[in-house]
Amino acid sequence: HKGFLEKIDQKLSNEKFVNGAPPKVIEGERKKKADAEAKIKALEESLERL
């Protein structure tokens, strides 16, 4: 999951991508990032309970 998140971060921090991509695409990437972060957080919390 973290590798996936890094890819999205790279896209969102790439000015050419952000300036050239349609708003829908940017919104989709941000949503993917939020979903991935939520999953990672949930996984980390469940690992702490073990």
Contacts in CASP RR format, 6 or more apart in sequence:
PFRMAT RR
TARGET T0000
AUTHOR 0000-0000-0000
METHOD contacts of the structure
MODEL  1
HKGFLEKIDQKLSNEKFVNGAPPKVIEGERKKKADAEAKIKALEESLERL
1 36 0 8 1.000
1 39 0 8 1.000
1 40 0 8 1.000
1 43 0 8 1.000
2 40 0 8 1.000
4 36 0 8 1.000
5 33 0 8 1.000
5 36 0 8 1.000
5 37 0 8 1.000
5 40 0 8 1.000
8 29 0 8 1.000
8 32 0 8 1.000
8 33 0 8 1.000
8 36 0 8 1.000
9 33 0 8 1.000
11 17 0 8 1.000
11 18 0 8 1.000
11 29 0 8 1.000
12 18 0 8 1.000
12 26 0 8 1.000
12 29 0 8 1.000
12 30 0 8 1.000
12 33 0 8 1.000
18 26 0 8 1.000
21 29 0 8 1.000
END
